[in-house]
Amino acid sequence: MPGQQHTDATVTNPVIPGFHPDPSVCRVGDDYYLVCSSFEYFPGIPVFHSRDLVHWTQLGNALDRPGQLPLDADTPSSGGIYAPTLRHHDGRFWLIVTLVTEGGGNMLFTATDPAGPWSDPVRLPGVPGIDPDLAWDEDGTCWCTVAGVGQVRIDPYTGETFGEPRKLWSGTPGAMAPEAPHLYRIGAYWYLLIAEGGTERGHGVSIARGHAPTGPFEPCPANPVLTHRSSDRPIQNTGHADLVQGPDGSWWMVLLGVRPRGGTPGWHVLGRETFLAPVEWVDGWPVVGELSPDLAAPGWPLVPGPVEADRDDFDLSELGPRWISVRDRAEEYCTTKERPGRLTLRARGDSLDERDVVFAGRRQQHLRCRVRTRIDPSQGRGGLAVRLDEEHHYEIEASDREVRVLGRVGPLRTVVASRPAPAGPVVLGVRIADAPSREARTGPDSLTFGIEEPDGTFSALGTLDGRYLSTEVAGGFTGRVIGLYAAAGTVAFDWFDYEPLAD
């Protein structure tokens, strides 16, 4: 589970596993709130709460209404919502983000309760680029800093900008993609934290400081203050960080990273995840401590949140906050209200290759897991899928005549295996486990699809190489999402079971 305590001396990193990139965090009293990017999925921007920086519970999704998040079928995978910044100022929460679609741009939302509801968007047409940040100086002036790294003064209530954006700092000379800026007043200085080096293996965190929010900024002589580039550490692509103080006044950093596995060049399949690292200040500069899968436990009492159930029986009138869909979720196509205790999906696109496919799933958060669902395909065709994008997905699909395993990798689509469908509802499953061999060309994992027989035994139909559902193969910025879909007619799902497996 996210933030699960590992031993008395260590806790597990990542603190929010699975496809939860670009974390931004803020503290309000004894409470911590964190948001992440969500790209083409709806609802958008998951919102988490913690009391200890280790255990995080999802409160909801900030953008849960179509009017807040218009993602039509033209929105490409890895388009949509990029890099939110979350701040608390003047008694309210502020959320600024880039919507990467036709007619999108930078937008600002507010709420008095981070669990929602969040406001409709305030558009920011005068703010260019991506990765916007918000900071207020002592006289209440609001500064918006963006990737590049540029800055413009804004009115956060109206979206009005004042003057033209001006360049603040370009990061380390020769380093690509200065982005993800966050501006803070800490002690006597204003600090400008950025990511640079690209969000792949060269990713890193650098920082500069100045006496005013507008600069000039002096770069830290030890930049990058964090990177795992050119190392064999198990956590890679480290960057896009945000700073926060712990309950005891110590400093910490949340950041994204990935866990590549398998042979050369290594493949990460869960997407970019949220990690936690300690920070100390030396001579006015942050020094980032060890970032490892087993993080030394903080020096304050840990406060675990509620344990999430492995099974969803679809007994509620709405899907829970961890459920996400591709681009939209219209109730006419996806509902738990039509049949009590069932998730009913009505087909629109005829396969996962289509951008308008009807799909509801959750992020894969464990390197090893077993997922099962009970489907009634008597009036349609659908199944259980592991999705990265329209061109990279595996699924097991049932109709009233046949159960088949399908694979889509780039331009290739194939039926891997099939068998006659049993009478009545059927339990479909996938088991994700380590790849069976250990050599230079070995992929990160294997995915075995099959059906559960009436006596409970699992009959495997096909096993597929997990590398083809990885970012290193597919590209983009997301991670695997495992879920349910309809490809023809109407299908109903009795339950969905996601079970983490031991290492």
Secondary structure, DSSP 8 states (H G I E B T S, - for coil): -TT-B-SSSEEES-SB-SS--S-EEEEETTEEEEE---BTEESEEEEEEESSSS--EEEEEEE-STTT----TTS-TT-EEEEEEEEEETTEEEEEEEEESTT-EEEEEEESSTTS-----EE-TT--SS--EEEE-TT--EEEEETTTEEEEE-TTT--EEEEEEE----STT-S--EEEEEEEETTEEEEEEEES-SSTT-EEEEEEESSTT---EE-TT--SEE-TTS--SSEEEEEEEEEE-TTS-EEEEEEEE--BSSSS-B--S-SEEEEEEEEEETTEEEE----SEEE--SS---------SEE---SSS--TT-BEES---TTTEESSSSTT-EEEE-SSSSTTSTT-EEEEEE--SSSEEEEEEEE-TTEEEEEEEEEETTEEEEEEE-SSEEEEEEEETTEEEEEEEEE--SS-EEEEEEEEE-S--STT--SEEEEEEEE-TTS-EEEEEEEEGGGGSHHHH-SS---EEEEEEEEEEEEEEEEEEEE---
